[in-house]
Amino acid sequence: MSEPTGAARRRGPFEVGDQVQLTDPKGRHYTFTLEAGKSFHTHKGAFPHDELIGAPEGSVVRTTGNVAYLALRPLLPDYVLSMPRGAAVVYPKDAGQILAMADIFPGARVVEAGVGSGSLSTFLLRAIGDQGMLHSYERRADFAEIAAENVRRYFGAEHPAWRLTVGDLQDNLSDTEVDRVILDMLAPWECLEAVSKALVPGGIVCCYVATTTQLARTVEAIREHGTFNEPTAWETMLRTWHVEGLAVRPDHRMVGHTGFLLTARRLADGVEPPLRRRRPAKGAYGEDYTGPGSGSGGAARA
């Protein structure tokens, strides 16, 4: 049985073409690609790449300035934060939530809209494996080109489960029997009809949006569409801690709001979603409300 795509690049001694992440005594990271005969230069001196080629991961090298650097392969969260960008990347904390809460499994058939720089595509491909299917849609050709190169660089080759299409999802989506759809775009509510037709019963749509306005409109559109169950929405914030002897405290900086996530599941054909029993807060649907359901009992439906 052959190894999954990219697995061989994640273990064993360093080889030419491997990416290396150096960590200096202050915890700063430097990432580069190993090339025979080349040298790595910093303001603290230099050392030849050849010192690392053939060395085990976790080795320590010293520059001509006698500064020690720990050498490891970058983890996927490190890689996506340092890779070239066309658009903003999906942060690892959100990518992890998408993999878990959208239940991305080996062999899954996934559609993604809004590739950006390829961060989430890389996470998804590693989760579904070579036997899965990821069809990614990106409106901008320049973003798609950057994303394709970032994914290729991480896996060391073209991933057999990936297909990338330049264009709008709602105009080009032809996939059927899809298990999961991930929408990272400005107006996911515009794609719900196409997404509903593509998803299998029980399949999940997961939307990643930046603002409360987008979040509210997407949730109301999903409710109005009638082919999904009640959506769940949330955000995550990540705070690291400083631990030094008895000095144990939260760090002053954190990865706060990056975006909202919401998920909903596709109902069986011909089934109406159960009525929601929660009473909306007074004023939740004001007179100026113009979203889905306005003029047709939207507030009463809630």
Wavefront OBJ file of the C-alpha trace (Angstrom):
o trace
v 0.000 0.000 0.000
v 1.542 3.300 -1.077
v 2.015 6.171 1.348
v -0.536 9.002 1.314
v 0.511 12.043 -0.700
v 2.988 14.147 1.250
v 3.498 11.649 4.102
v 7.107 10.883 3.171
v 7.955 14.577 3.561
v 6.821 14.570 7.183
v 9.360 12.103 8.629
v 12.969 10.913 8.377
v 16.234 12.853 7.969
v 16.206 16.219 6.220
v 16.514 16.005 2.434
v 17.129 18.479 -0.356
v 13.838 20.251 -1.101
v 12.501 19.910 2.455
v 11.200 22.966 4.226
v 12.983 23.700 7.499
v 11.786 25.887 10.346
v 14.549 27.329 12.524
v 13.796 28.587 16.028
v 16.239 31.048 17.600
v 16.877 31.495 21.358
v 14.091 34.118 21.526
v 11.520 31.793 19.937
v 11.478 33.530 16.556
v 10.903 31.336 13.494
v 12.683 31.344 10.133
v 11.520 29.062 7.305
v 13.527 28.136 4.204
v 13.952 25.299 1.688
v 17.052 23.097 1.825
v 19.336 23.377 -1.202
v 22.728 21.713 -1.582
v 25.592 24.181 -1.513
v 23.483 27.094 -0.241
v 23.850 28.918 3.100
v 21.322 30.374 5.517
v 22.194 33.943 6.586
v 20.979 35.979 9.566
v 22.308 39.045 11.356
v 23.746 36.520 13.835
v 25.885 34.763 11.241
v 25.380 31.954 8.726
v 25.618 28.186 8.326
v 25.612 25.899 5.251
v 22.461 23.979 4.301
v 24.671 20.903 3.925
v 24.939 20.728 7.723
v 21.237 19.811 7.868
v 20.953 17.622 4.762
v 20.889 14.048 6.089
v 20.591 15.198 9.716
v 17.639 14.041 11.851
v 14.759 16.374 12.522
v 15.213 18.144 15.847
v 18.910 18.859 15.245
v 20.620 22.017 16.505
v 22.907 24.047 14.250
v 25.176 26.959 15.129
v 25.891 29.982 12.985
v 29.290 31.553 12.482
v 28.224 33.923 15.271
v 27.842 30.909 17.632
v 24.055 31.279 17.910
v 22.139 27.972 18.231
v 19.033 27.297 16.127
v 16.666 24.349 16.526
v 15.769 22.795 13.150
v 12.375 21.131 12.609
v 9.974 20.687 9.743
v 7.205 23.296 9.991
v 3.853 21.956 11.153
v 0.877 22.663 8.917
v -0.291 25.547 11.192
v 3.206 27.056 10.890
v 3.246 26.545 7.130
v -0.062 28.274 6.384
v 0.875 31.318 8.459
v 4.186 31.762 6.641
v 3.226 30.827 3.065
v 2.872 33.448 0.281
v -0.541 35.115 0.329
v -2.887 36.421 -2.273
v -5.812 36.726 0.131
v -5.978 36.405 3.909
v -5.544 32.842 5.133
v -7.981 30.842 7.238
v -6.255 30.742 10.628
v -5.398 27.329 12.092
v -7.846 27.835 14.976
v -10.698 28.203 12.475
v -9.438 25.462 10.161
v -9.362 23.086 13.136
v -12.941 24.002 14.021
v -14.047 23.433 10.422
v -12.414 19.993 10.289
v -14.033 19.001 13.587
v -17.459 20.648 13.481
v -18.063 19.994 9.769
v -16.968 16.400 10.432
v -14.418 16.167 7.617
v -13.523 12.467 7.344
v -11.122 10.341 5.241
v -12.628 9.767 1.811
v -15.141 12.612 2.128
v -16.421 14.373 -0.992
v -16.029 18.073 -0.253
v -16.743 21.258 -2.187
v -15.033 24.488 -1.146
v -15.814 28.001 -2.378
v -13.318 30.793 -1.756
v -9.827 29.278 -1.938
v -7.883 32.434 -1.098
v -4.258 31.445 -0.534
v -4.957 27.717 -0.134
v -4.745 27.468 3.660
v -8.049 25.669 4.229
v -7.613 23.617 1.037
v -4.403 22.161 2.473
v -6.080 21.271 5.774
v -9.023 19.698 3.937
v -6.841 17.661 1.590
v -4.813 16.249 4.441
v -8.034 15.271 6.249
v -9.832 13.599 3.313
v -6.716 11.812 2.015
v -5.984 10.507 -1.462
v -9.299 8.597 -1.645
v -11.435 11.673 -0.979
v -12.465 14.481 -3.326
v -12.021 18.229 -2.879
v -13.377 20.509 -5.589
v -12.385 24.100 -4.851
v -13.863 27.162 -6.552
v -12.088 30.543 -6.633
v -13.362 33.595 -8.477
v -9.946 35.230 -8.933
v -7.384 33.556 -11.172
v -4.446 35.240 -9.402
v -5.572 33.872 -6.018
v -6.094 30.424 -7.535
v -2.550 30.430 -8.940
v -1.017 31.320 -5.559
v -3.162 28.735 -3.767
v -2.203 25.988 -6.238
v 1.490 26.650 -5.711
v 1.108 26.724 -1.900
v -0.725 23.383 -1.880
v 1.802 21.853 -4.283
v 4.722 23.049 -2.173
v 3.280 21.574 1.016
v 2.556 18.102 -0.379
v 5.590 18.031 -2.660
v 3.425 17.102 -5.674
v -0.007 17.575 -7.196
v -2.604 16.151 -4.801
v -4.687 13.453 -6.550
v -7.878 14.365 -4.665
v -7.863 18.073 -5.595
v -9.593 19.866 -8.431
v -9.449 23.666 -8.686
v -11.920 25.652 -10.776
v -11.694 29.405 -11.457
v -15.213 30.813 -11.365
v -18.293 31.337 -9.193
v -19.615 28.289 -7.385
v -23.273 29.080 -8.032
v -22.595 29.306 -11.781
v -20.266 26.319 -12.124
v -21.190 23.766 -9.452
v -21.877 20.473 -11.172
v -20.859 18.085 -8.372
v -23.529 15.800 -6.943
v -23.665 13.467 -3.948
v -21.371 15.806 -2.001
v -20.805 15.128 1.714
v -19.661 18.583 2.817
v -19.672 22.130 1.415
v -17.437 24.850 2.884
v -18.274 28.438 1.926
v -15.637 31.113 2.660
v -17.088 34.028 0.719
v -18.809 37.393 1.039
v -22.366 36.241 0.277
v -22.837 32.533 1.037
v -26.625 32.958 1.007
v -26.428 33.373 -2.776
v -25.180 29.777 -3.122
v -27.729 27.940 -0.968
v -29.841 26.658 -3.860
v -26.820 25.169 -5.631
v -25.421 23.809 -2.360
v -28.735 22.200 -1.417
v -28.891 20.369 -4.755
v -25.301 19.107 -4.417
v -25.431 17.858 -0.813
v -26.525 14.372 0.176
v -29.215 14.094 2.889
v -27.441 14.612 6.210
v -24.589 16.471 4.505
v -23.194 19.599 6.101
v -22.810 23.143 4.828
v -20.263 25.174 6.798
v -19.970 28.932 6.270
v -17.094 31.178 7.333
v -18.020 34.875 7.436
v -16.342 37.952 8.881
v -19.133 40.224 10.142
v -22.273 39.996 12.240
v -24.297 41.329 9.300
v -23.126 38.463 7.084
v -23.739 35.994 9.898
v -27.324 37.162 10.480
v -28.214 37.190 6.798
v -26.735 33.734 6.220
v -28.586 32.200 9.164
v -31.910 33.726 8.096
v -31.382 32.583 4.499
v -30.706 29.013 5.640
v -33.874 29.045 7.735
v -35.869 30.484 4.875
v -34.570 28.002 2.324
v -36.310 25.128 4.074
v -33.954 22.273 3.158
v -31.646 22.545 6.184
v -32.006 22.045 9.903
v -31.583 24.910 12.383
v -28.072 26.353 11.888
v -25.512 26.615 14.681
v -23.203 29.656 14.823
v -20.099 30.388 16.907
v -16.626 31.926 16.975
v -13.379 30.829 18.618
v -10.622 32.819 20.258
v -7.164 31.502 21.081
v -5.057 32.759 23.998
v -1.652 31.334 24.837
v -0.166 31.333 28.349
v 3.195 32.373 29.756
v 4.597 29.676 32.054
v 7.884 30.415 33.831
v 8.256 28.939 37.319
v 5.615 30.569 39.504
v 4.898 33.221 36.875
v 1.891 31.594 35.208
v -0.403 34.036 33.433
v -2.178 34.554 30.125
v -0.132 36.208 27.404
v -0.947 39.831 26.658
v -1.696 39.089 23.004
v -4.157 36.589 21.605
v -5.723 35.501 18.318
v -9.128 37.053 18.824
v -11.937 37.491 16.314
v -11.073 36.272 12.831
v -14.519 35.207 11.666
v -17.780 33.464 12.500
v -18.541 29.855 11.654
v -21.940 28.282 11.177
v -23.080 24.826 10.182
v -26.365 23.319 9.059
v -27.346 19.863 7.815
v -29.229 18.955 4.665
v -32.673 17.476 5.258
v -34.125 14.622 3.237
v -35.998 15.666 0.099
v -39.615 16.633 0.704
v -39.141 17.098 4.457
v -40.072 20.354 6.183
v -37.813 21.494 9.023
v -39.467 21.276 12.472
v -40.822 24.578 13.730
v -38.492 26.448 16.054
v -39.955 26.796 19.524
v -37.697 29.578 20.762
v -39.403 32.928 21.110
v -37.285 35.686 19.530
v -36.130 38.588 21.671
v -38.349 41.663 21.511
v -37.225 43.777 18.585
v -35.173 40.993 17.010
v -37.057 41.635 13.785
v -37.518 45.394 13.568
v -39.686 47.325 11.152
v -36.650 47.977 8.963
v -35.827 44.267 8.612
v -35.468 43.395 4.928
v -33.881 39.955 5.120
v -35.399 36.587 4.234
v -38.973 36.256 5.439
v -39.688 39.979 5.559
v -43.245 40.576 4.494
v -44.014 36.857 4.778
v -44.175 36.262 8.490
v -40.451 36.042 9.164
v -40.782 37.201 12.774
v -43.807 35.049 13.437
v -42.027 32.020 11.940
v -39.227 32.383 14.488
l 1 2 3 4 5 6 7 8 9 10 11 12 13 14 15 16 17 18 19 20 21 22 23 24 25 26 27 28 29 30 31 32 33 34 35 36 37 38 39 40 41 42 43 44 45 46 47 48 49 50 51 52 53 54 55 56 57 58 59 60 61 62 63 64 65 66 67 68 69 70 71 72 73 74 75 76 77 78 79 80 81 82 83 84 85 86 87 88 89 90 91 92 93 94 95 96 97 98 99 100 101 102 103 104 105 106 107 108 109 110 111 112 113 114 115 116 117 118 119 120 121 122 123 124 125 126 127 128 129 130 131 132 133 134 135 136 137 138 139 140 141 142 143 144 145 146 147 148 149 150 151 152 153 154 155 156 157 158 159 160 161 162 163 164 165 166 167 168 169 170 171 172 173 174 175 176 177 178 179 180 181 182 183 184 185 186 187 188 189 190 191 192 193 194 195 196 197 198 199 200 201 202 203 204 205 206 207 208 209 210 211 212 213 214 215 216 217 218 219 220 221 222 223 224 225 226 227 228 229 230 231 232 233 234 235 236 237 238 239 240 241 242 243 244 245 246 247 248 249 250 251 252 253 254 255 256 257 258 259 260 261 262 263 264 265 266 267 268 269 270 271 272 273 274 275 276 277 278 279 280 281 282 283 284 285 286 287 288 289 290 291 292 293 294 295 296 297 298 299 300 301 302
